[in-house]
């Protein structure tokens, strides 16, 4: 297992080298974050107007025993989630498309990544609806389980399996031009070949996220002692940059794994490392 984790971090380092060739790949998670912030702002205004924000806040504060959540609240929440998923998936798909272009010897740009995604927006929207629906169902089941340990464990296991089975859905949507249902089946087929690596890859990137955010937090913490306002501003900037870097690395990583799973070769990655990374645990 630890050997496989070591291969994962070796692939992360190679992803960094790819990112250094095309630093503009960082713009995809940045643009995604900006778009999501705009969406949150719009729906906060809508939620204030409909009373959704107040009712959901009261329900969360009282553990579900507060103000009754209405059907309007459910619709507003679902539409928000679908649009949020659509934004995140679109920019992630553009990042993966650009990374694949680089791995195939091309010279990608932000424009080329976005152009590759545009024809697949209907399929992306369909996948966003499915992902948002599954997410809401799992959240409802998790809330219903409450303090039932076995129930929460079962929901977590289902959520984990869903996450791994759908790992390759985004690249399948934009590269193979399949619809969301067919993309799930194709992703599942690819996943069945690489189960061990996907589990460890997810674990590895979780550690990378924690390490990056921890390092980014240090200068903010030091400045906070002298000026709390400056510390907060610097913290938001440094931690946002750290998150964008790791998101870009993860997108490159996923593109490389997808390319390898399809038998397209190693590209800028070491073939032996990719091969060993696919060993089962």
Secondary structure, DSSP 8 states (H G I E B T S, - for coil): -HHHHHHHHHHHHHHHHHHHH-GGGHHHHHHHHHHHHHHHHHHHHHHHHHTHHHHHHHHHHTTT-SS---HHHHHHHHHHHHHHHHHHHHHHHHHHHHHHHHHTT----HHHHHHHHHTTHHHHHHHHHHHHHHHHHHHHHHHHHTT-HHHHHHHHHHHHHHHHHTTTHHHIIIII---HHHHHHHHHHHHHHSHHHHHHHHHHHHHHHHHHHHHHHHHHHHHHHH-HHHHHHHHHHHHHHHHHHHHHHHHHHHHHHHHHHTT---TTS-HHHHHHHTS--
